[in-house]
Every structure is written in structure tokens, then in C-alpha cells.
């Protein structure tokens, strides 16, 4: 059996008067890079607040490294490094000064603290930037300083709330590599919330939330393999009549999603060939793709990740 870093059972939590988490169950194995994926309003922020001990649950059980969150909150806090969505660094201080003063808050002093700061600066590629003020750094580098700060007291679990917010694509990729490295090099469990599909796809396990409920959980490959061989999306100025004809002539049942008609098929290239031969003049665009986490969300909820409804048969 894998050792559990986080265990959540029948969790309920409110945001104001709204039930934000409704009977949530999941586990995070030690050393995993685990993503909680969901659109805005799915309950991610409430879950993060509960896991980071900022908010108490309405009911249910939350255990962190075996410590019950309600019975042993101090032990839970000592196990955690927390990176919030919005920066918590002093922009007028240097990189080194931010880490040095944070170390004092954890009771670290003198040579031990200096060695710890130096080690983190090296690990996160910040050694040459140690004397630069935060306000001069790029968003990606500043995010690295945030994570280094959270790792000063050597926590077993790193919690991050929307860590890629405001970062460019390259900085996002660099951050993903950094987070995976933490698990491989030090055994740190990384748990992050995100609304970015590509960020979740880079993690070892994913929990997909919608309206406070778990709709899917597993490795990204496991979840995508449940969809089928591939996804075809058609664009046309006559989608509704095309949908009906494809249903009658090719027995293809599609879903209207946004401005396209979407099909999940076992052999997308063969289906695309048949579509081109029989309906090419009526099609503006045929797109073939592998199943994505967005397809998983659509399959489980009936809505695309950005909120538009999928309409089987063009209805509903």
C-alpha cells in the first residue's frame, strides 16, 4: 500500500452561504505531484483554504500525514509549505533578504539558516539573483522565490494555489519541471489547484472538480484513455442539418459544443476519411485530436471546461 500524504473523506465546506464542497473523497500518495483541476466556482479555493488550515470544514475528515486537521492543526501546519495565489514577498527586499527574514519566523538562525537559504537558492536557480530586489525579477523568477520561501522549514507537503497565474507559457513549463523535481529529489508531496488544463496534465495524478464534487480522478493518461481512440470536431455553417445527416447515414452521434460538432470515435482517421468523401463540400474544417482532460470534463459533466453546454443531438 502506498503511504498517504493527504486523506479526505466525505468533506463538506461552504463559501459564504453556498455549499462549495459536497461529499468530497480523495487521497494523495506521498511524493506525488497532484493537481486539483476545475473551472472557476468548482470548489478549488475552498479546498485549498481547508487543507492549509485557514478554514474549518463543515463536516468530514481531513488527515495530513496521519494528523487529523481538526484534532492536530499545529502538527498539520508544521508539515505544510504554502504558496498562495497572490505574492506574499516584500518587493523592496532582495531575494536573500526575503528568505532570511522568513527563516527567522520558522525559528531558524545563524549558520544553519544561511546554509539552508544558500541550498534553496541553488536548487531553484536563484544563486546569481540573491542580491536583486524582488521588484526587478520576472514573474517566473518571483514565483521561484515564493516556492523557495515555502520550503525553508523542509515541509513534507507543498500546497500551491493556482501557481501559474500570470506566467507566460515558458515560465509555466519551467515551473512544472521545478515542481516535479521536488518530488524526485526530496520526496516532497506537491498538491496544487489549477484551472489550466496543461498544468494538470503535467502532474502525476489529477482530481477533477465540478460544483464541489469529484467528477474524475486518476493519472492524466488513465483519464484520457477512458474517452476512446480520438476526438473529431467539425465546423460548418450548417451544423444542425449536418448532425442529423451524419446520424442517419453514418450512425455518428455528435455533441454540439460551442460552434463545433464533436465526436468521440475509436478510429478518428478512418472516420475523417469517410466524412471528407461523403460530406467534404459541407465542411469548413475537420480537426482530429487525441483525448484531453477537457474531453474528460466534457464527457463527465456535459459542459466544456469554459462553461458552455454540450448538447447531444443538438438539444438541451
Secondary structure, 3 states (H helix, E strand, C coil): CCCEEEEEEEEEEEECCEEEEEEEEEEEECCCEEEEECCCCCCHHHHHHHHCCCCCCCEEEEEECCEECCCCHHHHHHHEEEECCCCCCCCCCEHHHHHHHHHHHCCCCHHHHHHHHHHHHHHCCCHHHCCCEHHHCCHHHHHHHHHHHHCCCCCCEEEEECCCCCCCHHHHHHHHHHHHHHHHHHCCEEEEEECCHHHHHCCCEEEEEECCEEEEEECHHHHHHCCCCEEEEEECCCHHHHHHHHHHHCCCCCEEECCEEEEEECCHHHHHHHHHHHHHHHCCEEEEECCCHHHHHHHHHCECCCCCEEEECCCC
